[in-house]
Amino acid sequence: MEKVIIAQKFSLFHEHWSPKIVGELNDSYVKLAKLKGEFIWHRHEMEDELFLVVKGELLIKLRDRDIQLREGELVIIPRGVEHLPTAGEETHVLLLEPKSTVNTGNVQDKRTVGDQWI
């Protein structure tokens, strides 16, 4: 059992849209990610996904509306809901999601990454 210093973990990587695992909670991973620009439209058929903004701002586009998140705010995207995360400037987020979650959900492309611990 070790404490996680979030700012220190964020300093260990620079790539965007490549979540890093910093812990496990039951059957879920706690991940950190740096986001900048637009991701891809995708959905997770079997998993809910929690986004908590640590630094910056995150816009999550849904097909029927947009959700704007600022530092200290979070949203849970329910399974099956198509979404498009977008960050105008570099944004740091904490993600909580089941271990089975693939970052690009139902889409496989160059941004699809496997589990990466830091």
Backbone bond lengths (Angstrom), bond angles and torsions (degrees), N, CA, C in turn:
res aa  C-N    CA-C-N  psi(-1)  N-CA   C-N-CA  omega(-1)  CA-C   N-CA-C  phi
1 M - - - 1.441 - - 1.530 107.70 -
2 E 1.310 114.86 114.36 1.469 122.34 -178.84 1.522 108.67 -128.41
3 K 1.316 116.28 145.13 1.457 118.33 174.72 1.530 108.47 -76.65
4 V 1.312 115.58 153.06 1.459 122.54 177.50 1.521 107.61 -109.74
5 I 1.312 115.81 122.20 1.459 120.62 175.20 1.524 106.42 -94.79
6 I 1.316 115.50 102.92 1.460 121.26 -170.41 1.528 111.95 -58.31
7 A 1.313 118.66 -46.86 1.473 121.28 -178.86 1.521 110.69 -60.56
8 Q 1.314 117.13 -39.47 1.474 120.83 179.41 1.529 110.19 -65.58
9 K 1.316 117.29 -41.50 1.472 120.46 179.06 1.526 110.80 -64.06
10 F 1.339 117.03 -41.42 1.469 119.36 178.19 1.528 111.27 -62.32
11 S 1.323 118.27 -29.15 1.467 120.83 -179.13 1.531 112.65 -72.87
12 L 1.329 117.59 -11.64 1.467 121.40 -176.14 1.530 114.24 -85.32
13 F 1.338 117.46 -9.19 1.465 119.01 179.88 1.524 110.15 -143.85
14 H 1.331 115.12 159.24 1.463 120.69 -175.76 1.527 113.51 -127.18
15 E 1.316 118.02 -19.11 1.461 119.99 -175.68 1.528 111.44 -70.19
16 H 1.326 114.44 149.39 1.456 122.21 179.11 1.521 110.14 -95.69
17 W 1.316 115.55 150.53 1.471 123.79 174.76 1.531 112.58 62.32
18 S 1.318 117.53 30.40 1.466 122.25 179.73 1.533 108.46 -131.51
19 P 1.338 117.60 81.61 1.463 121.17 -174.90 1.529 112.86 -57.70
20 K 1.337 114.53 143.10 1.464 122.37 178.80 1.524 108.60 -117.57
21 I 1.307 116.24 134.61 1.460 121.69 -179.54 1.526 109.73 -81.72
22 V 1.337 115.74 131.11 1.466 120.51 177.59 1.525 112.25 -120.26
23 G 1.323 117.11 -3.58 1.457 119.48 178.25 1.515 112.08 -178.47
24 E 1.331 114.26 170.64 1.457 122.33 177.85 1.516 109.11 -124.74
25 L 1.303 116.63 141.32 1.450 123.20 177.17 1.524 107.18 -137.06
26 N 1.324 116.23 106.62 1.461 121.60 -175.35 1.534 108.95 54.73
27 D 1.307 119.01 -120.46 1.462 121.93 -179.56 1.523 111.95 -100.12
28 S 1.332 116.71 25.53 1.461 121.42 -178.68 1.519 111.06 -124.89
29 Y 1.323 114.77 158.75 1.453 122.03 172.23 1.519 108.95 -105.67
30 V 1.321 115.81 145.67 1.454 123.10 167.75 1.516 104.86 -99.53
31 K 1.337 117.16 122.01 1.464 121.86 -175.13 1.520 110.09 -124.70
32 L 1.321 114.76 152.30 1.455 122.05 172.03 1.517 107.48 -117.02
33 A 1.322 116.26 142.79 1.462 120.56 178.73 1.523 110.03 -145.91
34 K 1.323 114.33 144.99 1.457 121.64 170.73 1.524 106.69 -101.90
35 L 1.308 116.15 130.27 1.461 121.68 -176.82 1.516 109.42 -122.08
36 K 1.316 115.82 140.29 1.461 121.11 173.78 1.518 108.02 -157.50
37 G 1.324 115.43 133.93 1.454 120.17 -177.48 1.524 110.40 85.52
38 E 1.308 114.61 -159.24 1.462 120.97 -177.12 1.516 109.66 -104.95
39 F 1.327 117.19 138.14 1.465 122.17 176.55 1.523 108.26 -86.58
40 I 1.299 119.33 -134.85 1.465 123.72 177.92 1.527 108.77 -132.56
41 W 1.332 115.72 152.50 1.456 119.83 171.92 1.519 107.72 -66.10
42 H 1.325 116.98 130.23 1.464 120.95 178.46 1.524 109.78 -161.68
43 R 1.312 115.72 170.76 1.461 121.72 174.94 1.526 108.46 -145.51
44 H 1.296 115.31 159.71 1.461 121.92 176.76 1.528 106.26 -113.90
45 E 1.311 116.28 112.02 1.467 121.41 -173.65 1.523 113.21 -64.93
46 M 1.339 117.56 -35.13 1.459 121.21 -172.37 1.525 114.54 -115.42
47 E 1.327 118.26 -4.57 1.459 120.17 -172.15 1.524 112.82 -128.00
48 D 1.332 115.64 139.08 1.459 121.60 166.85 1.523 106.73 -81.65
49 E 1.329 116.81 158.76 1.464 120.80 -176.82 1.525 108.91 -139.50
50 L 1.349 116.57 126.41 1.457 121.91 178.98 1.517 109.22 -102.46
51 F 1.332 116.55 129.10 1.463 124.11 174.61 1.521 107.90 -113.49
52 L 1.340 118.47 121.45 1.458 123.68 174.61 1.522 107.40 -120.15
53 V 1.329 117.10 119.57 1.462 121.00 -179.16 1.531 108.86 -80.81
54 V 1.336 115.55 120.05 1.457 123.14 177.93 1.527 109.75 -91.02
55 K 1.333 116.43 -39.43 1.466 122.18 -178.50 1.524 108.50 -148.85
56 G 1.324 116.86 134.31 1.461 120.86 177.26 1.517 112.39 95.04
57 E 1.328 114.56 -156.45 1.466 122.26 -179.55 1.518 109.30 -137.41
58 L 1.314 115.38 146.49 1.460 121.69 -179.01 1.515 108.89 -132.54
59 L 1.318 115.94 131.03 1.455 122.29 173.45 1.527 106.85 -105.93
60 I 1.317 116.40 125.16 1.462 120.22 174.77 1.514 107.04 -111.60
61 K 1.321 115.00 111.91 1.455 120.88 179.25 1.525 108.75 -84.91
62 L 1.312 115.16 133.70 1.453 122.97 172.18 1.515 106.55 -114.87
63 R 1.299 118.11 167.24 1.465 119.81 -178.35 1.522 112.31 -66.73
64 D 1.348 117.37 -24.31 1.463 119.50 -177.17 1.524 114.85 -112.89
65 R 1.352 117.61 -6.63 1.465 120.70 179.99 1.517 109.32 -172.71
66 D 1.325 115.65 174.24 1.458 121.89 177.25 1.523 109.33 -118.21
67 I 1.337 115.70 149.84 1.462 122.06 175.56 1.522 107.50 -121.21
68 Q 1.334 116.45 119.98 1.467 122.44 178.97 1.520 108.49 -98.70
69 L 1.337 116.99 125.41 1.462 122.02 178.58 1.518 109.83 -116.76
70 R 1.331 115.33 136.64 1.457 122.21 175.16 1.523 108.20 -114.57
71 E 1.323 116.35 174.96 1.466 120.81 -179.50 1.524 110.76 -51.62
72 G 1.340 114.28 133.34 1.458 120.21 178.69 1.514 114.57 84.92
73 E 1.337 117.89 0.25 1.464 121.14 179.47 1.521 109.72 -106.97
74 L 1.329 115.26 151.86 1.459 120.09 178.86 1.511 110.56 -138.60
75 V 1.316 114.07 162.26 1.457 121.43 173.30 1.526 107.43 -144.84
76 I 1.310 114.93 147.98 1.458 121.12 173.93 1.520 107.22 -109.69
77 I 1.326 115.85 119.90 1.457 121.48 177.59 1.533 106.90 -91.88
78 P 1.331 117.33 116.03 1.460 119.62 -178.50 1.529 112.39 -67.81
79 R 1.311 115.00 151.17 1.475 120.23 177.12 1.526 110.18 -51.84
80 G 1.327 114.69 143.30 1.452 120.72 177.32 1.521 115.71 84.25
81 V 1.332 118.25 -8.27 1.469 121.08 -178.24 1.529 109.25 -89.73
82 E 1.320 115.52 119.75 1.462 120.53 179.07 1.522 109.18 -71.73
83 H 1.340 116.01 134.90 1.460 120.32 -177.39 1.520 110.90 -147.78
84 L 1.340 114.19 158.90 1.461 122.43 -178.78 1.530 107.96 -136.05
85 P 1.344 117.79 99.20 1.459 120.12 175.93 1.526 110.91 -72.54
86 T 1.329 116.10 140.05 1.456 123.05 -179.25 1.526 109.58 -142.95
87 A 1.328 116.15 135.45 1.468 121.12 177.60 1.525 108.46 -134.38
88 G 1.326 116.87 117.56 1.462 121.08 179.85 1.517 112.07 -64.71
89 E 1.311 116.98 -43.33 1.469 123.88 176.56 1.519 107.57 -116.86
90 E 1.324 116.58 164.25 1.461 118.51 179.99 1.527 110.50 -55.64
91 T 1.316 115.07 128.81 1.456 123.14 -178.40 1.519 108.52 -126.57
92 H 1.325 116.27 139.17 1.460 122.16 178.51 1.520 108.33 -105.78
93 V 1.332 116.46 128.34 1.462 120.62 -179.52 1.519 110.83 -129.42
94 L 1.316 114.40 151.67 1.449 122.76 169.75 1.516 106.18 -105.85
95 L 1.315 116.80 131.63 1.458 122.71 179.79 1.522 108.56 -115.31
96 L 1.307 116.53 140.40 1.458 121.89 172.16 1.511 105.59 -124.92
97 E 1.324 115.82 118.45 1.453 119.35 -175.72 1.525 110.33 -154.50
98 P 1.342 116.97 152.99 1.459 120.01 178.15 1.536 111.39 -55.74
99 K 1.330 115.89 151.20 1.459 121.48 -178.22 1.527 112.21 -59.56
100 S 1.313 118.04 -24.15 1.464 121.96 -179.00 1.528 113.34 -77.55
101 T 1.328 118.51 -8.03 1.462 122.17 -174.05 1.523 111.94 -70.40
102 V 1.312 115.70 128.28 1.462 123.05 172.40 1.520 106.39 -98.08
103 N 1.325 118.00 134.00 1.467 120.79 -172.90 1.525 113.95 -56.91
104 T 1.322 117.91 -30.87 1.463 120.79 -179.40 1.533 112.40 -98.66
105 G 1.326 116.46 9.41 1.466 120.51 175.34 1.506 113.53 57.38
106 N 1.330 115.47 -122.58 1.463 121.96 -175.87 1.526 113.08 -81.53
107 V 1.331 118.00 1.36 1.468 122.54 -178.41 1.531 109.03 -112.42
108 Q 1.311 116.63 132.18 1.460 122.02 174.13 1.519 107.69 -109.19
109 D 1.339 116.74 118.01 1.457 120.06 177.03 1.519 109.43 -151.87
110 K 1.321 117.78 -167.07 1.459 121.96 -175.21 1.526 112.98 -64.34
111 R 1.315 118.55 -17.04 1.460 121.59 179.35 1.518 112.79 -90.55
112 T 1.316 117.99 -4.76 1.455 121.24 178.26 1.521 108.95 -69.92
113 V 1.336 116.38 125.78 1.456 121.15 179.76 1.520 110.08 -127.88
114 G 1.314 115.15 152.39 1.470 120.46 175.57 1.514 110.40 -87.36
115 D 1.308 115.25 -175.18 1.463 121.29 -179.24 1.525 110.50 -67.25
116 Q 1.322 115.69 128.41 1.466 122.52 179.96 1.511 109.12 -132.63
117 W 1.324 116.87 116.36 1.463 122.51 177.41 1.514 110.52 -89.08
118 I 1.325 117.26 146.61 1.465 121.86 168.56 1.513 108.42 -130.30
